[in-house]
Amino acid sequence: MATPPRSNSGPVSMEKEHFQSVTSPRVNVYLQPGPQRKPNKKRKSTSSDNMAKTIKEFVDVHKEILKEKKKQEMEKIKLMKESIQLRRIELEAQCQFQSSHHPN
């Protein structure tokens, strides 16, 4: 039996006491099945998990795109600097050529 008898009045009081303890409101709360979580079982992914995963993938791809754009911009700036240097050298050479062939 779940609870020992409080008095020695026999088996009738024992049954009555046991019945009262099982049906009392405090005990009933514990007898109702509640949400149970299985610790070893993998949790199913929810739509919010999928959304978070999708957002993370989007952010990662966006970061890669930004890196690539920055890399292309740096390459473009480098080529522009080289072009300006070559143009400067070309203009200096023209000036020297003209001044050497047409002295004033």
Buried (B, 14 or more C-beta within 10 A) or exposed (E): EEEEBEEEEEEEEBEEBBEEEEEEEEEEEEEEEEEEEEEEEEEEEEEEEEEEEEEEEEEEEEEEEEEEEEEEEEEEEEEEEEEEEEEEEEEEEEEEEEEEEEEE
